[in-house]
């Protein structure tokens, strides 16, 4: 119930039907060119109240805002996260509307929560909850405040559960198409939430694959993107596998500085993280990946399980990549993780 922000649920023949409040609601005024939406995860009530510069209203009442009003009520956007898109081309507007349409269908604690939007002249704004620890990409390498193994493992599980919801639990299956640390935000309690749905694809209820042009980020792209083949949710799982190895090992998927530091006695080619991880696992040197972290060494079995799951996710043959449900179960330790086939090739 809490994971999906559901207000009620019914159980019919072992199937759970969740009742929730979609955010596909808005109002438009004739006074301005602005269109804005705010919602609260309780049964919707549209209210018109005299506007006051009170940021506590954000996320509670529906209200029409201009860009100026929105800037003032949030004290210069200081209490929310705002994604800006300048209207410089039709593609910007298309990306904006895609993200609004996708995020409006979702309700899960591991997806960033949309608080509202504003369209005013050339200002295209998506207003999200403020995530104080910022993007996972910065948080993982921030000097002086690196996350603990406990935090990293829970963040990885959070992203996995968010993807499971998108792929298998959402009313309409969604392929994110750009899973990477930059698109995962971390709140003050180290909860990881998937964001940025501008490149996402909606599937029909019984649809398992779709044709689309290549999209995503180099380093996280599944092989089928490069083959112009129909894509499935497995492209997200491949990207998640790369990111899972980054979270677990505490380094980026590629580090050019390691070219001069390569040492064959430490697992071989470590320029690419996936090669380094696979090499260390094949040689039985999981301790190298742990980097002497005492917390990791105390949970070396769990750490090894996360590495194995990451390697399963990045198999070049999508047929052999496990579903997000199985990936989540493997991470949680409810099913056994076998030796990744990637290590034998």
N, C-alpha and C positions, 0 to 999 in steps of 0.2 A: 504494500500500500504506500509506504513512505517513499520507496524508490521511484515510483511513477507519479507521485503527487495525486494519487487517486482519492476521490471523495467517498466512493463506495465501491463494492465489488460483489458479484454473484458467482457462485460456483455451480456449473451445470455439467454433469458427466465428466468431472475432473478437469474441466476447462474454466479458467478464471476470466470473467468479463469485467474489466475495470471501467468505472464510470468517472470520467474526469472532465475538466473544463477546458476546452480548446481556447487558444488565444487568437483565433481568427475572428476578432471583433474589432471594429474601429468606428470612428465617427469623423465626419468632415463638415467644416463650417463654411458658410458663404462669406465670412468676415476676412478670412485669410486664405493663403494658398497652402497652408500647412495641414498635414494629416498626421495624427498622433494616436497612439494606443497605450494604455496602461491597464494592467490587470492584476488580480489577486487570485491565488489558487483556491478560493472559496466560490460558491455559486455566484455567477456574475450579476452585479447590479449596476446599471448605468446611472450615474449621478452627475448632475451639473451643480457645481458649487462656486461661490465667489472665489476667484483665484487669490491665493495668498502664497508668499514665497516660503513655503513650508516643505522641506524636502521629505518629511515623513509621509506626505501624501503619495510619493512615488511608489508605484507598485500596488497601490490600494484602490484609487479611483480612476475611472476613465476621464480623460480630459483632452481637449483640443489645445495644442501648444504650437506657437511659432518658434522659430529657432531662438529668438531673443528671450522669449519667456522660458524656454527650456534651459537656456544658459543661466538665467537668473535664479530659477527655482532650485537648481542643483549647485549653486555657488560656483559657477564656472566649470561644471561637470566634475567637481571634486569628489562627489559621493557616489558616483556611478562610473561604469566603464562605457565609453562611447566609441563606436566604430564609425568612422567617417568615410563616405564615398563621394568623391567629387563627380558631378555629372559632366564628364568630358566626352563621353561616348555612350552609345546605346548599350554597350557591353556592361558598363558600370551599373546602369539601371537594371539590366537583366540579372546581374549577380546579386544586387540588392534585393530584388523581388524574390529570387530563388531562395536566398537565405531566410527571408521573412516567411516564405511559404513553408520551408522545411522546418524551421525551429518552431513555427506555430503549431506543428503537429506533434511535438514531442513534450514529454513530461517525465523527467528522470533526474535523480539527484546527481548523476555523473555527467549531465549535459548542462552547459551554462544556461542560466535562466534569462530569457528575454523579458525586459521590463517594459519596453516600448519602442516606438519608432517615430521619426519625424521626417516629413518631406516638405521643404520650404525653399523655393527657388532652386539654387544649385546645391543645397545642403541635403544630403541623404544620410540620415543618422539612424543607427541601430543602438539602442540603449540596453546594456546588460548589467547584471549584478556586478558589483566591484569585487574582484578577486585580488586580495592584497599581496599575495606572493607572486603575482604576475604569471608569465608564460613558463611552462615547464622547462623549455630550452634554456632560459636564463637561470632558473632556480637550481638546476642540476649542477651548474658550474660556477655559481656565485661564490666568490671568495669569502671565507670567514663564516659562512652559514650554510654549508653543504647539508643536505637532508640526510638523516640517519637511514640505515638499512630498513628499519621498521617503517619509516615514512615512505621510502621508495617502493617497498613491496606493496604497501597499501595503495599508493598512487597507481601503480601498475594494475592492481586488481580493480581499482575504480574505473580506469579507462576500459579495461576488458568488459566490465559490467555495462558500461555505457554503450559500447559497440554491440554487445549482445542484445541490448534493448533495441538499438537501431535496426539490426539485421533480422531479429526473430520475434521481438515482443511488441514492436510498434504496430499500430493499426495498418499502416502502409510501410512496407520495408524500405529502408533508406541505405544507400551506399554513400558514405561520406566523401570518398575520392581524394582526400588530402590529409590523411592522418600523419601527424608529425609532432614533435615536442612544441613547436611554435603555436600549434592549434590546440594545445591542452593548457588550461589555466588552473592555477592552484590557489585555494582560498587560505584564510588564516589558520584553519584547522588541518591543513595539508590534504584536503579533499581535492582530487583531480577531476576536472570537468572538460569534456570535449566542446570545442567552439568552432566557429568559422564554417558555416554550411553553404558558402557561396558557390562551391563547385559540386555540391552533392547531387545525387540522382535518386528520384523516387521510382520505385518499382510498383507494378500493379500487384494486386493481392496474390495471384498465382504465378507471377513472373519471377524467374530465377536469374536471368541475365539480361543485359541490355547493350545496345550498340551506342557508342559515344566517342567523341574525339578524345585524344590523349589529354589528360589533366593530372595535376598533382605536382610533386616536388622531386627533383633528381635525388637519388639516394634512398628514396622510400617507394619508388615506382615498382610495381609488380611487373614481371616479364610480359604479361599479356597486353599491357599498355603499349609496349614497343612493337608488338606484332599486329596491332590494329584488330585484335580479336575481340569478340563480345566479352564484356566484363561481368563479373559476379561479385558478391560481397567478399570473395577471397582476396580481392585487391586491397581491401581495407585490412584484412588479417595479415597479409604480407607486410604492409606498412607498419602495423602494430608490432610484428615480430622484430623489425629493425629497431623500433622505438623501445621495445621491451629490453632488448640487449643494451641499448643506451642507458636506460634507467638502472638496470641491474649492475652493469659494469661501471657506470659513472663516467662515461666518455661519449663523444660524438661518433656518428657512424663512420666518419673519415677524419683523420688528423694528419695533415701533411707534415707536421713537425716530427712525426715518427719515422720518416724516411731514413733519417740519419741515426735513429736510435734502434733500428731493427736488430734483434738478437735471436738467432735461430734456436738458441737454447731456451728461449722464453716463448715458445709456441709458434715461431716462424713469422710469416707476413702479418704485421699488426698495423699496416696502413689502413686497411679496411677492418672495421670492427667485426663484421660477420666472419671474415677469414681468421682473425685472431681468436675469436671465441670458439669457432669450430676446431682450430688447430690445438688449442689448449684442452678442449674436451677430448679430442682424439688421443692426445698424448697423456691423458690422465692428470693434467696439471691445472685442475680447477682452482688451486690455491693462488695461481698467478692472476686469475681474473678477480679473485677476492681482494688482491692488493694489500693483504695483511690487516684488513679491517677486523678488529676483534669481534664486533657484533656479527659480522658476516660469518666468521669462522665458527662462532657458536651455533649458527644456523646453516652450516655448510650444505646440509641435505636439501633444505628449502631453496637455498641459493642455486644449487646445481639444477634443481627442478625448474626454476625460472629460466636458466640458460637453455636447457633442453627444449622447453616450450617455445622460446624465441627461435631456436633453430628449426623446429618443426614448422613454424609459421612462415619461414622464408624459403621453403622448398620451391625450386623452380617449376615444378609441376603442380598446378593448382588443384588437381584431383587429389593429391596426397596431403594437401594442407587441411588441417582439421577445421571444423566449423567453430564459430565463436563460442558456442555453448560448450563444446569439448575443451576448447582452449581455457575457458573460465574454470571449468571443473578441474583441469590439470593444475592450474595455478592454485586453486583452493586446496588441492591435495585429495580430492574425493575420488579421483581415478588415477591409475598408474601412468607414468610417462615413460614410454619406451625410448630406446636409443634412436635419435633422429637419423633418418636415412641420409641426410645431407653429409653426415660425418663419414659415411661409407663410400662416398662418391668423390 
